[in-house]
Amino acid sequence: MPESVKTQHFILDATFYTGPSMNPTLKASDVLEIIPYGDSKIKCGDVIVFISPNDKHKVTHRIISISKKGIETKGDHNKHIDPYLLTRSDVIGRVKSVKRNNRIIRIYGGITGRLQSKIIQLINYADRIISFLIHPVYLLIIKSGIIRKLLKTDSKLRIINIEKPNSTELKLMFGKKSIGYYNQTQNKWVIRRPYRIFVDEKSLPNLKSNEV
């Protein structure tokens, strides 16, 4: 890793969001404000935190339908509905807001949340079409490293190491902007477009080899 890419360490005790399934509504390292439902009505369109019936892990997805059979959920960024039905007892609570880079962002549910989800689906569909068309050129630019070399972007990169109660998370920053995170399941960095053209991914640390 280039010496200019610095790693900062933080130890935090909070409920964090991880993964890409709720992008762009939620982003990796968002701190979630979770409100228990109690006796309140669970609404279609709410973003909820629940215990997955499959593996008993915590998941944060949006409710897309509620019926007598159960509650159906889906990540805003995912193509497919979650392969299980939830009961009320599976639901920990509703995500009311998130803290992101010292900003508090409201997370909408109900009818507004459903509309937001539909708009995100249309944007994602358009993004996939555009990505398919420009992907070969994009990969060529990344492989050549020409943009990174011309702009000398290594000096603007830094890594935040967040120590959670049961895990460690690596977050990649470009200046003050979060541009990626380390996916521990796949053991690789996930960097948002177009920022991959600014990063030499082979030089980044990883948790598997303890190069942090």
Phi, psi and omega per residue, in radians:
M1 nan 2.312 3.101
P2 -0.984 2.500 -3.109
E3 -1.075 -0.435 -3.105
S4 -1.278 -0.296 3.103
V5 -1.530 1.755 -3.025
K6 -1.575 2.609 3.092
T7 -1.944 2.219 3.076
Q8 -1.911 2.464 -3.079
H9 -1.947 2.322 3.072
F10 -2.315 2.486 3.043
I11 -2.021 2.013 -3.034
L12 -2.259 2.609 3.071
D13 -2.156 1.614 -3.087
A14 -2.753 2.994 3.096
T15 -1.600 1.937 -3.101
F16 -1.802 2.628 2.970
Y17 -1.633 2.422 3.076
T18 -2.311 2.735 3.076
G19 1.599 2.969 -3.060
P20 -1.761 -0.028 -2.937
S21 -1.160 -0.339 3.137
M22 -1.943 0.204 3.071
N23 -1.130 2.519 -0.011
P24 -1.630 0.090 3.127
T25 -1.022 -0.838 3.074
L26 -2.097 2.599 3.118
K27 -2.245 2.686 -3.110
A28 -0.912 2.343 3.127
S29 1.410 0.058 2.971
D30 -1.030 2.405 3.061
V31 -1.626 2.104 -3.021
L32 -1.555 2.357 2.948
E33 -1.723 1.924 -3.042
I34 -1.867 2.206 -3.137
I35 -1.911 2.050 3.090
P36 -1.076 2.542 -3.130
Y37 -1.293 -0.618 -3.055
G38 1.065 -2.168 3.101
D39 -1.647 0.047 -3.115
S40 -1.236 2.746 -3.120
K41 -1.352 2.321 3.023
I42 -1.428 2.239 -3.034
K43 -1.953 2.519 3.005
C44 -1.117 2.302 -3.087
G45 1.831 -0.269 3.106
D46 -1.213 2.545 2.971
V47 -1.648 2.125 -3.025
I48 -2.171 2.746 2.969
V49 -1.866 2.249 -3.085
F50 -2.509 2.919 3.072
I51 -1.635 2.089 -3.118
S52 -1.137 2.246 3.082
P53 -1.127 -0.356 -3.095
N54 -1.313 -0.901 -3.035
D55 -2.229 0.066 3.105
K56 1.165 0.303 3.057
H57 -1.540 2.738 3.068
K58 -1.308 2.365 3.122
V59 -2.297 2.520 3.073
T60 -2.096 1.861 3.139
H61 -2.436 3.060 -3.122
R62 -1.756 2.489 3.065
I63 -1.319 2.215 3.137
I64 -1.937 -0.286 3.047
S65 -2.835 2.635 3.090
I66 -2.323 2.212 3.135
S67 -2.487 -3.127 3.102
K68 -1.116 -0.461 -3.141
K69 -1.272 -0.535 -3.128
G70 2.642 -2.933 -3.074
I71 -1.867 2.172 3.094
E72 -1.698 2.439 -3.117
T73 -2.296 2.852 -3.139
K74 -2.835 2.484 3.013
G75 -1.298 2.423 -3.120
D76 -0.984 -0.531 -3.087
H77 -1.629 -0.153 -3.087
N78 -1.466 2.666 3.115
K79 -1.450 -0.535 -2.984
H80 -2.046 2.672 3.071
I81 -1.221 2.587 3.109
D82 -1.053 2.453 -3.022
P83 -1.445 0.687 3.115
Y84 -2.769 2.837 3.058
L85 -1.922 2.448 -3.134
L86 -1.748 2.710 2.927
T87 -1.898 2.942 -3.135
R88 -1.032 -0.593 -3.110
S89 -1.198 -0.339 3.096
D90 -1.332 -0.368 -3.003
V91 -1.497 2.161 3.095
I92 -1.417 -0.739 3.141
G93 2.984 3.121 -3.134
R94 -1.707 2.445 3.068
V95 -1.428 1.929 -3.107
K96 -1.478 -0.698 -3.128
S97 -2.784 2.955 3.056
V98 -2.329 2.662 3.013
K99 -1.790 2.136 -3.098
R100 -2.359 2.009 3.124
N101 0.889 0.864 3.097
N102 1.199 0.247 3.064
R103 -1.994 2.517 3.045
I104 -1.756 2.118 -3.086
I105 -2.034 2.173 3.135
R106 -1.281 2.422 3.087
I107 -1.888 2.056 -3.049
Y108 -1.472 2.536 3.081
G109 -2.235 -2.927 3.122
G110 1.077 -2.512 -3.099
I111 -1.099 -0.737 3.129
T112 -1.094 -0.706 3.107
G113 -1.120 -0.698 3.125
R114 -1.131 -0.729 3.113
L115 -1.120 -0.759 3.111
Q116 -1.037 -0.723 -3.134
S117 -1.103 -0.734 3.132
K118 -1.112 -0.721 3.127
I119 -1.110 -0.735 3.126
I120 -1.091 -0.686 3.121
Q121 -1.079 -0.734 3.118
L122 -1.128 -0.727 3.122
I123 -1.123 -0.748 3.129
N124 -1.105 -0.667 3.121
Y125 -1.119 -0.793 3.108
A126 -1.116 -0.660 3.137
D127 -1.122 -0.679 3.137
R128 -1.144 -0.666 3.119
I129 -1.149 -0.822 3.139
I130 -1.103 -0.730 -3.138
S131 -1.065 -0.714 3.128
F132 -1.054 -0.665 -3.085
L133 -1.304 -0.667 -3.046
I134 -1.780 -0.071 -3.039
H135 -0.968 -0.786 -3.132
P136 -1.031 -0.712 3.133
V137 -1.192 -0.711 3.133
Y138 -1.053 -0.794 3.132
L139 -1.126 -0.630 3.124
L140 -1.129 -0.711 3.115
I141 -1.146 -0.723 3.123
I142 -1.091 -0.827 -3.087
K143 -1.102 -0.664 -3.115
S144 -1.245 -0.536 -3.119
G145 1.218 0.243 -3.028
I146 -1.123 -0.702 -3.135
I147 -1.144 -0.793 -3.139
R148 -1.058 -0.715 -3.113
K149 -1.239 -0.709 -3.118
L150 -1.191 -0.722 -3.064
L151 -1.611 -0.159 -3.141
K152 0.897 0.994 -3.010
T153 -1.368 -0.203 -3.111
D154 -0.976 -0.581 -3.102
S155 -1.193 -0.319 -3.114
K156 -1.660 -0.094 -3.095
L157 -1.608 2.504 3.009
R158 -2.639 2.725 -3.096
I159 -2.057 2.290 3.078
I160 -1.778 2.183 3.113
N161 -1.800 1.940 -3.089
I162 -1.830 2.034 3.120
E163 -1.606 1.938 3.092
K164 -1.682 2.977 -3.108
P165 -0.953 -0.673 -3.065
N166 -2.153 0.170 -3.095
S167 -2.836 3.008 3.078
T168 -2.160 2.401 3.132
E169 -2.163 2.364 3.064
L170 -1.856 2.279 -3.109
K171 -2.191 2.255 -3.110
L172 -1.692 2.243 -3.126
M173 -1.998 2.487 3.008
F174 -2.054 1.714 -2.950
G175 1.189 -2.135 3.122
K176 -1.726 0.051 -3.050
K177 -1.771 2.309 3.066
S178 -1.366 2.130 -3.073
I179 -2.049 -0.099 3.136
G180 -3.106 3.058 3.137
Y181 -2.622 2.848 3.119
Y182 -1.622 2.077 3.126
N183 -1.466 1.902 -3.064
Q184 -1.261 -0.482 3.126
T185 -1.177 -0.765 -3.112
Q186 -1.658 -0.084 -3.131
N187 0.943 0.864 3.097
K188 -2.704 2.820 3.089
W189 -1.426 2.425 3.037
V190 -1.976 1.963 -3.053
I191 -2.088 2.274 -3.084
R192 -1.240 2.568 2.981
R193 -1.226 2.564 -0.002
P194 -1.643 0.300 -2.943
Y195 -1.232 -0.246 3.104
R196 -1.065 -0.451 3.139
I197 -1.239 -0.245 -3.129
F198 -1.708 -0.090 -2.950
V199 -2.137 2.355 2.948
D200 -1.567 1.641 -3.005
E201 -1.093 -0.516 3.140
K202 -1.161 -0.368 -3.109
S203 -1.537 -0.137 -3.081
L204 -1.378 2.590 3.124
P205 -1.290 2.930 3.058
N206 -2.562 2.744 -3.088
L207 -1.332 -0.464 -3.094
K208 -1.101 -0.680 -3.128
S209 -1.748 0.109 3.114
N210 1.054 0.492 3.120
E211 -1.568 1.207 -3.097
V212 -2.084 nan nan
